Amino acid sequence: MKMGELERRTGVNRETIRVLIRKGLVPPPDKPKATVAFYNEEHVRAVQAVRNLQREHQVTLDQMSSILRGESLKKRLEAPAFQHLEELVAARFGEDDRTILVQSLAQTNAYAQRDAAGLAALGAIEIMETPEGSAVSYTDASLIRIWERMREAGYEETTNFFPVVLDHYTKSADYLAYAEATRFIRRTEGLVGEEEAADMLRIGLPLMLDFFGILRMKYFMRYLAAAQAGTLDALPKPVLDKPGAAGPAPKRTGRSGNRK
């Protein structure tokens, strides 16, 4: 595509896109001739990732550049921001370079290496060995940083808290992700196109994460109150359905699955 199409697809004007290219946040275009430039889906994803990081997470262009260089930020980023960062890194450097060195995390977390090993043993993250040292994806780095913040709040070895206590989170997350994926596919297949499905997930996943978090807090307080009253054992134990038990498939309404 040409610049005009890239502007239309992203809603970002060409002057801003050129700034992003100069800063190394968006890959340069393919230029078969000095006066001709072509862009592709990688450029669309990179520009959209920058836009989302700016608008939704208030990350500046300079901070994004620092992240791409593997530098640590003083500002903490929430988990959803790392999804956009991975898009940005993937577009800028390619699939094989979507990583950050564990050593760089140790600049702010003295236990980064040990935390990474503990989380990897749970299957929560994956450690990759590179010529520069052990590395993790940007999403996995966010998980390590979250455990760092838990330690700061008092969840540490001296109070008998180790990464292994997160085992129920990894199992629950795997269960929920499988259930969500199967339900989403069953309920949208043949009804919406790929772009509409992507938009639904982009908006819906963070919202349902908030929904789940509020419900979890509600139930936690219920069980905590019961424990304090000595009635916890009398409460019925929660039971999970089988993964993927999504109920009957919805009836088709005749909408085209090729709609864009």
C-alpha positions in Angstrom: 0.0 0.0 0.0 1.0 3.6 -0.4 1.2 6.3 2.2 -2.4 7.5 1.6 -3.7 4.0 2.3 -1.6 3.7 5.5 -3.0 7.0 6.7 -6.5 5.8 6.1 -6.0 2.4 7.7 -4.4 3.9 10.9 -6.0 7.3 11.2 -2.5 8.8 11.6 -1.2 11.5 9.2 1.9 11.1 7.1 4.0 13.7 9.0 3.5 11.7 12.2 4.2 8.4 10.5 7.5 9.8 9.2 8.4 10.9 12.7 7.7 7.3 14.0 9.9 5.9 11.2 12.8 8.3 12.0 12.6 7.3 15.7 12.8 3.7 14.7 9.3 2.8 16.1 8.0 1.9 12.7 10.0 0.0 10.1 11.1 1.9 7.0 9.1 1.3 3.9 10.1 -0.8 0.9 11.6 1.7 -1.6 12.1 0.2 -5.1 12.8 3.7 -6.3 13.9 6.9 -4.6 10.5 8.5 -5.1 8.4 5.4 -4.5 7.6 3.8 -1.0 5.4 0.9 -0.2 4.0 -0.2 3.2 2.4 -3.4 4.4 0.4 -4.9 7.3 3.5 -4.7 9.6 3.4 -0.9 9.2 -0.3 -0.8 10.0 0.2 -2.9 13.2 3.2 -0.8 14.3 1.5 2.5 13.9 -1.6 1.2 15.7 0.5 -0.1 18.5 2.2 3.2 19.0 -1.1 5.0 18.9 -2.6 2.6 21.5 0.4 2.9 23.8 0.1 6.7 23.6 -3.6 7.0 24.1 -4.5 4.1 26.4 -1.3 3.8 28.4 0.3 7.3 28.2 3.6 5.9 27.0 5.7 8.6 25.3 7.7 8.1 22.0 10.9 8.4 23.9 9.8 5.8 26.4 8.9 3.4 23.5 12.4 4.0 22.1 14.0 3.1 25.4 11.9 -0.1 25.6 13.1 -1.1 22.1 16.6 -0.6 23.3 16.0 -3.0 26.2 16.2 -0.2 28.8 14.0 -0.3 32.0 11.4 2.3 32.6 10.7 4.1 35.9 7.0 4.1 35.0 5.2 0.9 35.6 3.2 -0.5 32.7 0.1 -2.6 33.1 -0.2 -5.9 31.4 -2.4 -4.8 28.4 0.4 -2.4 27.4 2.8 -5.2 26.8 0.4 -6.6 24.1 0.9 -3.4 22.2 4.7 -3.5 22.9 5.0 -7.0 21.4 3.2 -5.8 18.3 5.6 -2.9 18.1 8.7 -5.0 18.7 7.5 -7.7 16.2 7.0 -5.1 13.5 10.2 -3.3 14.2 12.6 -6.2 14.7 10.8 -9.4 13.5 9.5 -12.4 15.4 12.9 -13.6 16.6 13.7 -10.4 18.4 10.5 -9.9 20.5 12.5 -10.4 23.7 14.1 -8.6 26.6 17.1 -9.7 28.6 16.4 -10.9 32.1 19.6 -9.1 33.1 18.0 -5.8 32.2 15.1 -6.6 34.5 17.6 -7.1 37.3 18.4 -3.3 37.1 15.3 -2.7 39.2 14.6 -6.2 40.6 17.5 -7.9 42.3 15.5 -11.2 42.3 14.7 -11.1 38.6 16.8 -14.2 37.7 15.3 -16.3 40.5 11.8 -15.0 39.9 12.1 -15.8 36.2 13.3 -19.4 37.0 10.4 -19.9 39.4 7.7 -18.6 37.0 9.2 -20.7 34.2 9.0 -23.8 36.4 5.3 -23.1 36.7 4.9 -22.8 33.0 3.8 -19.2 33.4 6.7 -17.8 31.3 9.3 -19.2 28.9 13.0 -18.4 29.2 15.0 -18.3 26.0 18.8 -18.5 25.8 20.3 -16.0 23.4 24.0 -15.1 22.7 23.5 -12.1 25.0 22.0 -14.2 27.8 18.7 -15.4 29.1 15.7 -13.5 27.7 11.9 -13.5 27.9 9.2 -12.0 25.8 7.9 -8.5 26.7 4.6 -10.1 28.0 6.6 -12.5 30.2 8.7 -9.6 31.5 5.5 -7.9 32.7 4.6 -11.1 34.7 8.1 -10.9 36.4 7.5 -7.2 37.2 4.1 -8.0 38.7 5.7 -10.6 41.0 8.3 -7.9 41.9 5.5 -5.6 43.0 3.9 -8.4 45.0 7.2 -8.8 46.9 7.2 -5.1 47.6 3.8 -5.5 49.1 5.0 -8.2 51.5 4.5 -11.4 49.5 8.1 -12.6 49.9 10.0 -15.6 51.0 10.2 -14.5 54.6 6.4 -14.7 54.8 6.4 -18.0 53.0 5.4 -16.7 49.6 7.2 -18.1 46.6 6.3 -18.0 42.9 4.9 -21.5 43.3 1.9 -20.0 45.0 0.9 -18.7 41.6 0.2 -22.3 40.4 -3.6 -21.9 40.8 -3.4 -18.7 38.7 -1.6 -20.4 35.8 -4.1 -23.3 35.8 -7.1 -21.0 36.1 -5.8 -18.7 33.3 -5.2 -21.7 31.0 -8.7 -23.0 31.8 -10.4 -19.6 31.2 -8.4 -18.9 28.0 -9.4 -22.2 26.6 -13.0 -21.7 27.5 -13.0 -18.1 26.1 -11.4 -19.1 22.9 -13.7 -22.1 22.2 -16.8 -20.0 23.0 -15.7 -17.1 20.9 -15.0 -19.3 17.9 -18.3 -21.2 18.2 -20.4 -18.0 18.6 -18.7 -15.9 15.9 -17.7 -18.5 13.2 -19.5 -17.7 10.0 -21.1 -14.5 11.5 -18.3 -11.9 11.5 -15.2 -11.4 9.4 -11.6 -11.4 10.7 -11.3 -7.7 11.1 -14.5 -7.4 13.1 -13.5 -10.4 15.2 -10.2 -8.7 15.9 -11.9 -5.5 17.0 -14.3 -7.4 19.3 -11.3 -9.1 21.0 -9.3 -5.9 21.3 -12.1 -4.3 23.2 -13.8 -7.3 24.8 -10.7 -9.0 26.4 -9.7 -6.0 28.6 -13.3 -5.5 29.6 -13.8 -9.1 30.6 -10.5 -9.0 32.5 -12.0 -6.1 34.6 -15.3 -8.0 34.9 -13.4 -11.1 36.2 -11.3 -9.0 38.6 -14.3 -7.4 40.2 -16.0 -10.8 40.6 -12.9 -12.3 42.0 -12.6 -9.6 44.6 -16.3 -10.0 45.5 -16.0 -13.8 46.0 -12.6 -13.4 47.8 -14.2 -11.1 50.4 -17.1 -13.5 50.8 -14.7 -16.4 51.6 -12.5 -14.2 53.8 -15.6 -13.2 55.9 -16.6 -16.8 56.2 -13.1 -17.8 57.3 -13.2 -15.1 60.0 -16.6 -16.3 61.1 -15.4 -20.0 61.2 -18.0 -21.0 58.6 -15.7 -21.4 55.5 -15.8 -25.2 55.5 -19.6 -25.1 55.5 -19.7 -23.2 52.2 -20.3 -25.3 49.0 -17.0 -25.8 47.2 -16.8 -24.1 43.7 -16.8 -26.5 40.8 -15.6 -25.8 37.3 -17.3 -27.0 34.2 -15.3 -29.0 31.8 -13.1 -26.7 29.6 -14.9 -25.7 26.5 -18.4 -26.4 27.8 -19.9 -23.5 26.0 -23.5 -24.6 25.8 -25.3 -25.1 22.5 -24.0 -23.3 19.4 -26.0 -20.2 18.6 -28.3 -20.2 15.6 -27.0 -18.6 12.4 -28.7 -15.4 11.3 -27.6 -15.4 7.7 -24.9 -12.7 8.1 -22.0 -13.2 5.9 -18.7 -14.5 7.3 -16.8 -12.5 4.7 -18.0 -9.1 6.0 -15.1 -6.7 6.6 
